[in-house]
């Protein structure tokens, strides 16, 4: 009577949205970092990857580039497969504990192309791969003969990728009545085991514990652990609620921005910022 086993298997599809098929271009901006460039390119500006934060001109250090995504009217629907398996444990009245494993896989995922390939080719003086358009910025007046920085990278939405998300959800819920005071406690936590994208050419990008995927998280990071614990006390016409929120931080890198996994490639300068956004705890009282 105390344990319930639950699970499901499902398949689904999602047709392209109006925005993906017919919208005007949309642009998100990413700050330049040393890992974006190479020594041969930076030598035109009198610096190198190692001296990027101290010797390179503001023209490169303080700039950002726009990732512009263009609509595609010929997109196909995405397909998905989802598996969950879990258990509910209720050792006593009004107290439950839950644990659930999830595994979600999307194929023909609608996505914009990773800008890292185009940026690497441009700054290496190579041909930009098919599917991209590079728009260069204005020339730096102090270095008129140097190849200018990138202002925008344009690409269309495509059915190209396989996206996989895997993890474990934990929960605990309890409610106690002490005769005039009701205490309610809810704990939710997620361990992210995998968030990855396999590109059309077979290349695999993984994002857990990094700042990627920029398209999915808008550069806010993919935490390995995150959770919240809410405790509320209700008495008469009043209630007090306290919530603690935890996130485990992440490395300042993103494979969809041309970095290697957890290589610190998006840190402005590891010497003074470090390579990680540290784990942190916030507390709210209402």
C-alpha positions in Angstrom: 0.0 0.0 0.0 2.9 2.4 0.5 4.6 2.1 -2.9 3.3 2.9 -6.4 5.3 2.1 -9.5 4.6 4.3 -12.5 5.9 4.8 -16.0 5.0 5.7 -19.5 6.3 5.5 -23.1 5.0 7.9 -25.7 5.7 9.3 -29.1 4.7 12.6 -30.5 5.3 15.3 -33.1 5.3 19.1 -33.3 4.6 21.0 -36.5 6.7 24.1 -37.2 5.5 27.2 -35.5 4.5 30.3 -37.4 7.7 31.9 -36.1 9.9 29.1 -37.4 8.2 29.0 -40.8 7.3 32.6 -41.6 8.6 35.1 -39.1 10.9 38.0 -39.6 14.6 37.4 -38.7 15.4 37.2 -35.0 18.8 38.0 -33.5 20.5 37.2 -30.2 23.8 38.6 -29.2 26.9 36.8 -27.8 29.9 38.7 -26.3 33.3 38.1 -28.0 35.8 36.0 -26.0 39.3 34.8 -26.6 38.3 31.4 -27.6 36.4 32.8 -30.6 39.7 33.8 -32.4 43.1 32.3 -33.3 46.6 33.7 -33.0 47.0 34.3 -36.8 43.9 36.5 -36.9 44.7 38.4 -33.7 48.2 39.1 -34.8 46.7 41.7 -37.2 45.7 43.6 -34.1 49.0 43.2 -32.3 47.8 40.6 -29.8 47.2 36.8 -29.3 44.7 34.5 -27.7 46.8 34.4 -24.5 46.9 38.3 -24.3 43.4 38.9 -25.5 42.1 40.5 -22.4 45.1 42.9 -22.0 46.6 43.6 -25.4 43.8 43.3 -27.9 42.0 46.6 -28.8 38.5 47.4 -27.5 37.3 46.9 -31.0 37.5 43.1 -30.3 37.3 42.9 -26.5 34.1 44.9 -26.0 32.2 43.7 -29.0 29.5 41.1 -29.5 28.1 39.4 -32.6 24.5 38.7 -33.5 23.2 35.2 -34.2 20.4 35.9 -36.7 17.9 33.1 -37.4 15.8 33.2 -40.6 12.5 31.4 -41.1 12.2 28.4 -43.4 8.8 27.7 -45.0 9.7 24.1 -46.0 10.3 22.6 -42.5 9.1 19.2 -41.5 7.5 18.3 -38.1 9.7 17.3 -35.3 9.3 13.8 -33.8 9.8 12.8 -30.2 10.0 9.7 -28.0 9.6 9.9 -24.3 10.2 7.4 -21.5 9.6 7.9 -17.8 9.9 5.4 -14.9 9.4 6.2 -11.3 8.0 5.4 -7.9 5.9 7.0 -5.2 6.6 6.1 -1.6 3.9 7.1 1.0 5.2 5.8 4.4 2.4 7.7 6.4 -0.6 9.8 5.8 0.1 13.2 4.1 3.8 12.3 3.5 5.0 11.2 0.0 8.4 10.8 -1.6 8.8 10.5 -5.4 11.6 9.6 -7.8 11.3 9.6 -11.6 13.8 8.9 -14.4 13.1 10.6 -17.7 14.6 10.1 -21.2 13.4 12.3 -24.0 14.7 12.1 -27.6 13.7 14.5 -30.4 14.6 13.8 -34.0 14.4 16.2 -37.0 14.6 18.9 -34.4 14.0 22.3 -35.7 17.0 24.5 -34.9 19.3 27.1 -36.2 22.7 26.0 -37.3 25.6 26.3 -34.7 27.4 29.6 -35.4 30.7 28.2 -34.2 31.5 26.5 -37.5 31.0 29.7 -39.5 33.0 31.8 -37.0 36.0 29.5 -37.0 36.1 29.4 -40.8 35.8 33.2 -41.1 38.5 34.0 -38.5 40.8 31.3 -40.0 40.5 32.9 -43.5 38.6 29.8 -44.9 35.5 29.5 -46.9 32.3 29.8 -44.8 30.3 26.6 -44.8 27.1 26.3 -46.8 24.0 27.5 -45.0 25.6 30.5 -43.3 26.0 34.1 -44.2 28.6 36.2 -42.5 28.1 40.0 -42.3 31.3 41.8 -41.3 31.3 44.8 -39.1 32.9 48.2 -39.9 36.7 48.2 -40.1 38.6 49.2 -37.0 40.0 52.7 -37.9 43.2 51.9 -35.9 43.8 48.8 -38.0 42.4 49.6 -41.5 44.2 46.7 -43.2 43.0 44.0 -40.8 40.1 41.6 -41.5 37.1 43.2 -39.6 35.3 41.4 -36.8 32.0 39.6 -37.4 28.8 41.6 -36.9 26.2 39.0 -37.7 26.0 35.3 -38.5 22.9 34.4 -40.4 21.4 30.9 -40.9 18.0 29.4 -41.6 16.0 27.1 -39.3 16.6 23.5 -40.4 15.4 19.9 -39.5 18.9 18.8 -38.7 19.5 17.6 -35.2 18.7 14.9 -32.6 18.3 16.4 -29.1 18.4 14.2 -26.0 17.5 15.1 -22.4 18.0 12.6 -19.6 17.7 13.0 -15.8 16.1 12.2 -12.5 13.5 14.2 -10.7 13.1 13.9 -6.9 10.3 15.1 -4.8 9.0 15.2 -1.2 5.7 16.5 0.0 4.3 16.6 3.5 1.4 18.3 5.4 0.9 18.4 9.1 -1.9 20.0 11.2 -0.9 21.0 14.7 -4.3 22.3 15.7 -4.4 25.8 14.4 -1.1 25.8 12.5 -0.8 23.9 9.2 2.8 23.2 8.1 3.2 22.3 4.4 6.6 21.3 3.0 7.5 20.6 -0.7 10.9 19.7 -2.0 11.7 19.3 -5.7 15.1 18.6 -7.2 16.4 17.6 -10.6 19.7 15.9 -11.5 20.4 16.5 -15.2 22.3 13.6 -16.6 22.4 14.6 -20.2 21.4 17.5 -22.5 23.0 17.0 -25.9 22.5 17.7 -29.6 23.8 15.4 -32.3 24.2 17.5 -35.5 23.4 16.3 -39.0 27.1 15.5 -39.7 27.3 13.2 -36.6 29.0 15.8 -34.4 27.7 15.7 -30.8 27.5 18.7 -28.5 26.8 18.2 -24.8 25.8 21.0 -22.4 25.3 19.8 -18.9 27.4 21.9 -16.4 28.1 24.6 -19.1 26.5 27.8 -20.2 25.1 26.2 -23.4 22.9 25.5 -25.3 22.5 29.1 -26.2 19.4 28.4 -28.4 17.7 26.5 -25.6 18.7 28.4 -22.5 19.5 31.9 -23.9 22.9 31.6 -22.3 21.6 31.1 -18.8 23.3 27.7 -18.4 22.4 24.0 -18.0 22.7 23.1 -14.3 23.7 19.6 -13.3 21.7 20.1 -10.0 18.8 22.4 -9.3 16.1 22.4 -6.8 13.8 24.3 -4.4 12.4 23.6 -1.0 9.2 25.4 0.1 7.9 25.5 3.7 4.7 27.3 4.6 2.9 27.8 7.9 -0.8 28.8 7.8 -2.6 30.0 11.0 -5.9 31.8 10.9 -6.0 34.5 8.3 -2.2 34.5 7.9 0.5 32.4 6.3 4.3 32.5 6.1 6.1 30.9 3.3 9.9 30.4 3.0 11.6 29.1 -0.2 15.2 28.0 -0.7 16.4 27.7 -4.3 19.7 25.9 -5.2 21.6 25.7 -8.5 24.9 24.0 -8.9 26.6 26.5 -11.3 28.3 25.8 -14.6 31.5 26.2 -16.6 31.9 29.3 -18.8 31.9 27.4 -22.1 29.4 26.2 -24.7 29.9 23.7 -27.4 27.4 25.4 -29.6 29.6 28.5 -29.6 32.7 26.7 -30.9 34.1 25.7 -27.5 35.3 22.3 -26.4 33.4 20.7 -23.5 34.1 22.7 -20.3 37.2 24.4 -21.7 36.5 27.8 -20.1 36.2 29.2 -23.7 33.6 31.9 -22.8 35.2 33.3 -19.7 36.1 37.0 -20.3 39.4 36.4 -18.6 40.0 33.3 -16.5 42.7 35.2 -14.6 40.2 37.4 -12.9 36.8 35.8 -13.5 37.7 32.1 -13.1 36.1 29.4 -15.3 32.9 28.8 -13.4 29.8 30.4 -12.2 29.8 28.9 -8.7 26.8 27.1 -7.1 24.5 29.4 -5.2 21.5 29.5 -2.9 18.8 32.1 -2.7 16.1 32.4 0.0 12.7 34.1 -0.3 10.3 34.9 2.6 6.7 35.9 2.0 
